[in-house]
Amino acid sequence: MQATHIPVLLEEAVAALNLHPHDTAIDCTIGGGGHAEAILRATAPDGKLLALDMDSTALDASRKRLEQFQSRVTFIHDNFKNLKQIYNERFALHKIDGILFDLGLSTLELEDQSRGFSFSINAPLDMRFDARTALTAADIVNTWPDYKLQKVIREYGDEPLANEITRTIIRARQQRPLTKTKDLVEAVLPAFRKILKSTKEVPWIGGIHPATKTFQALRIAVNGELGNIESALPQAVEIIGAGRRIAVITFHSLEDRIVKNFFRRESHDCICPPEQPTCTCGHHATVRLVSKKAIRPTSEELNRNPRSRSAQLRVAEKI
Ligand SMILES: C[S@@+](CC[C@H](N)C(=O)[O-])C[C@H]1O[C@@H](n2cnc3c(N)ncnc32)[C@H](O)[C@@H]1O
């Protein structure tokens, strides 16, 4: 049976976009199409949607789900880091009234038996959102030098045991290449058993599998996720109409920090260092923060969909 993706912060994100009938929106991460469907309902009867995803299987799934809205949706297989170019080439006749980013991966991808995103499904160590790109997780774990591998695991996984994990991965790959997710899990576990002095096969830590952070780190590195969002946000501000909103749902602190800092900086007129007595930057605020704090899932949503637990929604309005 195919997995279904439950959209996270659905009502909150769509309400925050404040869309009206006939509006035009961009969903930068269409995934299974859950947010998109709600956006299309909010902009009925004839509002248009530009739908992007790096993953062709996500586009197939959402195309199917959104069949009834077909004439109103343009699907594009691309990385949202190319947002402005895509807009200029495909959608420039439209004034953009709302832009959504729902970052990370969908349940369709996580539970795909062939993609390697999950430590609990034995699959090739791939982790690419877009099968047309070259770098896979197997390339990283088998060929990257130890200092680079350690940096990825520490920085993108926020993993305090990055040192030890890198050592056990290097040791494992000297025996034979790690080609499956199971190989990676088995390479990571000895680091935890050693540090925690545990004899357990899998020493879970507070309900979290020990390989969770390493998998997250590799996925971020394979897909260049942080760079993508860093380059897309200014483009979103550039192409959206004045008084209209950009909503971003993040799933870990690295992403959230990028969004928070970008919106905060763009909401100020002067961005000179605070110790500087007079302004020399000439910067003008481009957005207003719709809410100072990130919006989080309600306890009802957390009960219904535990995968929403780390989600945060930030919204900014173009000035
Ligand atoms: C959390 S899911 C989106 C779920 C969707 N909102 C829904 O309701 O079904 C994130 C999606 O973003 C896609 N994605 C991640 N990074 C991307 C990027 N840089 N450009 C385009 N799509 C991206 C993934 O392939 C995945 O399908």
The ligand as an SDF file (V2000), in Angstrom:
LIG
                    3D

 27 29  0  0  0  0  0  0  0  0999 V2000
    7.2390   18.0460    3.3390 C   0  0  0  0  0  0  0  0  0  0  0  0
    7.0810   17.6350    1.6630 S   0  0  0  0  0  0  0  0  0  0  0  0
    5.7720   18.6600    1.0980 C   0  0  0  0  0  0  0  0  0  0  0  0
    4.4270   18.0990    1.3940 C   0  0  0  0  0  0  0  0  0  0  0  0
    3.2760   18.8720    0.7950 C   0  0  0  0  0  0  0  0  0  0  0  0
    3.1790   20.2070    1.3350 N   0  0  0  0  0  0  0  0  0  0  0  0
    1.9630   18.1420    1.0000 C   0  0  0  0  0  0  0  0  0  0  0  0
    1.0340   18.7170    1.5830 O   0  0  0  0  0  0  0  0  0  0  0  0
    1.8540   16.9950    0.5650 O   0  0  0  0  0  0  0  0  0  0  0  0
    8.4730   18.4040    0.9690 C   0  0  0  0  0  0  0  0  0  0  0  0
    8.6190   18.2270   -0.5390 C   0  0  0  0  0  0  0  0  0  0  0  0
    9.5770   19.1780   -0.9840 O   0  0  0  0  0  0  0  0  0  0  0  0
   10.3850   18.6050   -1.9790 C   0  0  0  0  0  0  0  0  0  0  0  0
   11.6120   19.3880   -1.9760 N   0  0  0  0  0  0  0  0  0  0  0  0
   12.5740   19.4220   -1.0300 C   0  0  0  0  0  0  0  0  0  0  0  0
   13.5220   20.3170   -1.3810 N   0  0  0  0  0  0  0  0  0  0  0  0
   13.1350   20.8590   -2.5570 C   0  0  0  0  0  0  0  0  0  0  0  0
   13.7000   21.8560   -3.4250 C   0  0  0  0  0  0  0  0  0  0  0  0
   14.8540   22.4480   -3.1300 N   0  0  0  0  0  0  0  0  0  0  0  0
   13.0370   22.1810   -4.5500 N   0  0  0  0  0  0  0  0  0  0  0  0
   11.8560   21.5740   -4.8540 C   0  0  0  0  0  0  0  0  0  0  0  0
   11.2790   20.6220   -4.0890 N   0  0  0  0  0  0  0  0  0  0  0  0
   11.9130   20.2810   -2.9480 C   0  0  0  0  0  0  0  0  0  0  0  0
   10.5200   17.1570   -1.5770 C   0  0  0  0  0  0  0  0  0  0  0  0
   10.8220   16.3690   -2.6880 O   0  0  0  0  0  0  0  0  0  0  0  0
    9.1190   16.8730   -0.9840 C   0  0  0  0  0  0  0  0  0  0  0  0
    8.2720   16.3470   -1.9720 O   0  0  0  0  0  0  0  0  0  0  0  0
  1  2  1  0
  2  3  1  0
  2 10  1  0
  3  4  1  0
  4  5  1  0
  5  6  1  0
  5  7  1  0
  7  8  2  0
  7  9  1  0
 10 11  1  0
 11 12  1  0
 11 26  1  0
 12 13  1  0
 13 14  1  0
 13 24  1  0
 14 15  1  0
 14 23  1  0
 15 16  2  0
 16 17  1  0
 17 18  1  0
 17 23  2  0
 18 19  1  0
 18 20  2  0
 20 21  1  0
 21 22  2  0
 22 23  1  0
 24 25  1  0
 24 26  1  0
 26 27  1  0
M  CHG  2   2   1   9  -1
M  END
$$$$
